[in-house]
Amino acid sequence: MQQNWTGERLEAAITGDVLTEHLHRYAIALAFARGKKVLDLACGEGYGSCLLATIATSVHGIDIDEPCIQQAAKKYTLPNLVFSCNPADRLPLPDASVDLITCFETLEHLDDHLSLLQECKRVLAKDGLLIISTPEKKNYSDDRQYRNPFHKKELYETGFRDLMTRFFRNNSFYYQQTLAGSLLTPADSPGCEVVEFYSGDRNQINKSASGKPMYLLAFCSDSDLPAVPCSVFRATHTAGELAAAETERLKKTLTYRLGHLLLFPFKTIRNRMR
C-alpha cells in the first residue's frame, strides 16, 4: 500500500507524530476494550483493530475504502477480528450490538456529522462507550494557515462539544498534543494539575502554558463515564534520532547522490582555496 499512499489515512509505512498520536488514542481505548464487543470505525489499515482484538471479545473494523479493507483482512487474521467495507453512516450492525466504539479522525472527512453520530448511537449498547477524536480547527488549520485536502468539515472546540452533548447524556473532553511523544489532558482542567510545563533556552527558562491542542478527544455515554487520567505516549525514538534517520535515508536517494556527484568538484576547489 505504501506505493499508492495518498496521505488520506495512516498506513504502516507512516511514522512520526501522526503515528504517535494514533497509537496514543488506541492505547487509551485498550484500557476499556477487555471483554468487550468493539467497533473500530474508519479503521483504515487495520492495525488498531488488531491491537484491540488482542483483549476484546470481538472487534469489527469498518472503513469505506475497499482496497484498504482487503489489505487489512489479509494482514490481520485473529479469530475474533473481522473487517468490512461500509460507509460510516450506514453500519452493517444490529441496534445496541457493541460495547465500545473507537472513531479516530473520522468526523472531519464527512460533511454529515449528524448521520455518523446517529449510527454510533444506534449500534452502541445502552451502557456503551464512544471514544471519538477530531482535529481542533483553529489550531490545526486556521493558525497554521493549513488546508488538509481530505477534510470536508472540521470543527472548532465549541462545535465538537455541542455535537457530542446533543447525542450523549454524559461527555468528558480531552486535549491531545504532540511533544516528544503524545500528551492527553482533560479539557476542563488544562495541563492536568499534576503536570507542569516549561519552555526556554540556555539563557532563560520559564513556566509556560500547556500549549495549543491540535486534536480533541471525547468519551461519550448515556451511562457513567470512566475515569481517564492524564497520559503520555512516549515516542520510541527522540526527535534527533528521527531527524538523523531521515538524513541517512535522503543520502541514499538517487537525487542526493547525483547532486553530491555534480557538486564534488566545486567542493574540492573550495576546500583547497581555504
C-alpha positions, 0 to 999 in steps of 0.5 A: 500500500505504501506505493499508492499512499495518498496521505488520506489515512495512516498506513504502516509505512507512516511514522512520526507524530501522526503515528504517535498520536494514533497509537496514543488514542488506541492505547487509551481505548485498550484500557476499556476494550477487555471483554468487550464487543468493539467497533473500530470505525474508519479503521483504515489499515487495520492495525488498531483493530488488531491491537484491540482484538488482542483483549476484546471479545470481538472487534469489527473494523469498518472503513469505506475504502475497499482496497484498504479493507482487503489489505487489512483482512489479509494482514490481520487474521485473529479469530475474533477480528473481522473487517468490512467495507461500509460507509460510516453512516450506514453500519452493517450492525444490529441496534445496541450490538457493541460495547465500545466504539473507537472513531479516530479522525473520522468526523472531519472527512464527512460533511454529515456529522449528524448521520455518523453520530446517529449510527454510533448511537444506534449500534452502541449498547445502552451502557456503551462507550464512544471514544471519538477524536477530531482535529481542533480547527483553529489550531490545526488549520486556521493558525497554521494557515493549513488546508488538509485536502481530505477534510470536508468539515472540521470543527472548532472546540465549541462545535465538537462539544455541542455535537457530542452533548446533543447525542450523549447524556454524559461527555468528558473532553480531552486535549491531545498534543504532540511533544516528544511523544503524545500528551492527553489532558482533560479539557476542563482542567488544562495541563492536568494539575499534576503536570507542569510545563516549561519552555526556554533556552540556555539563557532563560527558562520559564513556566509556560502554558500547556500549549495549543491542542491540535486534536480533541478527544471525547468519551461519550455515554448515556451511562457513567463515564470512566475515569481517564487520567492524564497520559503520555505516549512516549515516542520510541525514538527522540526527535534527533534520532528521527531527524538523523534517520531521515538524513541517512535515508535522503543520502541514499536517494538517487537525487542526493547522490547525483547532486553530491556527484555534480557538486564534488568538484566545486567542493574540492576547489573550495576546500583547497582555496581555504 
